[in-house]
């Protein structure tokens, strides 16, 4: 039996929200993200796509992610994944948003996917770990840009 599942992770960073958005909102620029050796730009069903390539010999196939929507005013975007080496699920989509706090910014990552309920805890743990790592990395990257 499969069903649509959802997980959200929120992190706070000590950086101005607009600066965080300038980094995250550039969908095809992942300089802040460790792991991919390089990113190429393509298209999937008329949508902008980013293809994350990993070090040759790593055994990791490229990950293909495509932009579904983006709103610079609301500082949010949504993307889907055609193929993802780290999250073995179907229909994965993520929504990323940045909002202002009194001091700093809040980054919210929400993922939805279809998977067998028996694997929900394992997949949610993987996604939460990835979201936490991404929040920390973008916070460090923005802080370094500001110094």
C-alpha distance (Angstrom), angle and dihedral (degrees) to the residues before:
residue distance angle dihedral
X1 . . .
X2 3.80 . .
X3 3.77 131.7 .
X4 3.79 139.2 170.5
X5 3.77 110.9 -89.1
X6 3.80 130.8 -168.4
X7 3.78 136.1 -159.5
X8 3.81 130.2 -179.3
X9 3.78 129.6 -166.9
X10 3.80 123.6 -175.3
X11 3.78 124.5 -164.8
X12 3.76 133.3 179.9
X13 3.79 125.6 -139.8
X14 3.80 130.2 -171.0
X15 3.80 94.2 -125.2
X16 3.80 133.7 99.8
X17 3.81 109.3 -88.9
X18 3.80 93.7 -128.2
X19 3.81 90.1 56.1
X20 3.80 90.8 50.0
X21 3.81 89.7 49.0
X22 3.81 92.2 50.1
X23 3.80 88.1 59.2
X24 3.82 100.0 39.2
X25 3.80 95.2 37.8
X26 3.81 91.5 61.8
X27 3.79 91.9 85.7
X28 3.81 97.0 -171.6
X29 3.82 96.9 42.5
X30 3.79 110.0 83.4
X31 3.81 101.0 162.0
X32 3.79 87.7 130.6
X33 3.83 94.3 57.4
X34 3.81 119.1 85.6
X35 3.77 117.0 -144.0
X36 3.78 110.0 45.8
X37 3.80 112.7 89.8
X38 3.80 90.1 -153.4
X39 3.80 142.2 -17.1
X40 3.79 127.2 -131.6
X41 3.78 125.6 -163.6
X42 3.77 123.8 -126.9
X43 3.76 142.8 140.2
X44 3.80 136.1 -98.3
X45 3.81 118.8 -167.0
X46 3.80 90.8 -26.3
X47 3.82 93.9 -46.7
X48 3.80 127.0 115.8
X49 3.81 109.2 -101.6
X50 3.78 134.4 -165.6
X51 3.79 119.9 -154.7
X52 3.79 114.5 -156.3
X53 3.81 112.1 -150.5
X54 3.78 122.6 -163.4
X55 3.78 132.4 -153.9
X56 3.78 114.0 -64.8
X57 3.79 110.3 -100.7
X58 3.82 93.3 23.4
X59 3.79 90.8 110.8
X60 3.79 90.6 -130.9
X61 3.79 114.7 130.0
X62 3.80 117.6 -140.4
X63 3.80 114.9 -85.3
X64 3.80 115.1 -132.5
X65 3.80 117.6 -153.9
X66 3.80 125.5 173.3
X67 3.79 131.3 -160.4
X68 3.80 114.9 -116.8
X69 3.79 100.4 175.3
X70 3.78 140.9 -12.6
X71 3.80 131.6 -169.0
X72 3.79 115.9 -173.0
X73 3.82 92.1 -173.1
X74 3.81 92.6 56.1
X75 3.83 91.8 34.0
X76 3.78 94.0 -129.6
X77 3.77 139.4 120.5
X78 3.77 137.5 178.4
X79 3.76 127.3 -149.6
X80 3.77 138.9 178.3
X81 3.77 131.1 -144.9
X82 3.77 125.5 -134.0
X83 3.77 94.9 -176.2
X84 3.78 128.7 8.0
X85 3.77 123.1 179.0
X86 3.80 95.7 -163.2
X87 3.79 103.6 43.6
X88 3.81 111.7 51.9
X89 3.80 98.4 -158.1
X90 3.79 139.4 111.9
X91 3.78 126.4 -116.5
X92 3.81 96.1 12.3
X93 3.80 114.3 -178.5
X94 3.76 128.2 170.5
X95 3.77 133.8 -160.9
X96 3.80 118.7 -158.4
X97 3.79 121.9 -169.4
X98 3.78 136.0 174.0
X99 3.79 123.3 -154.1
X100 3.78 135.2 176.3
X101 3.78 123.8 -102.7
X102 3.78 125.2 -170.3
X103 3.80 87.0 -98.0
X104 3.78 114.5 18.9
X105 3.76 133.4 -22.6
X106 3.76 140.4 -62.2
X107 3.80 120.2 -137.8
X108 3.78 117.3 -160.0
X109 3.80 121.8 -163.7
X110 3.80 117.8 -170.6
X111 3.77 121.9 -179.7
X112 3.78 128.6 -171.2
X113 3.77 125.0 -171.1
X114 3.77 145.0 152.8
X115 3.77 117.7 -114.5
X116 3.73 142.7 136.4
X117 3.80 109.8 -75.0
X118 3.80 90.0 -128.4
X119 3.82 89.6 69.2
X120 3.81 97.0 42.9
X121 3.82 96.8 103.3
X122 3.81 92.7 48.6
X123 3.81 94.1 47.4
X124 3.81 93.0 44.3
X125 3.81 90.3 51.9
X126 3.83 90.3 51.6
X127 3.80 92.3 48.2
X128 3.79 94.2 45.5
X129 3.80 90.1 51.0
X130 3.81 91.1 49.5
X131 3.81 92.9 47.6
X132 3.80 91.5 48.1
X133 3.81 91.2 49.6
X134 3.83 92.2 47.8
X135 3.81 92.2 49.8
X136 3.80 92.0 50.1
X137 3.82 92.4 46.0
X138 3.79 95.7 49.6
X139 3.81 90.0 46.4
X140 3.81 91.3 53.0
X141 3.80 92.1 44.3
X142 3.82 94.0 51.2
X143 3.82 91.0 45.2
X144 3.82 90.1 53.3
X145 3.82 91.0 49.4
X146 3.79 89.9 52.7
X147 3.83 94.3 51.7
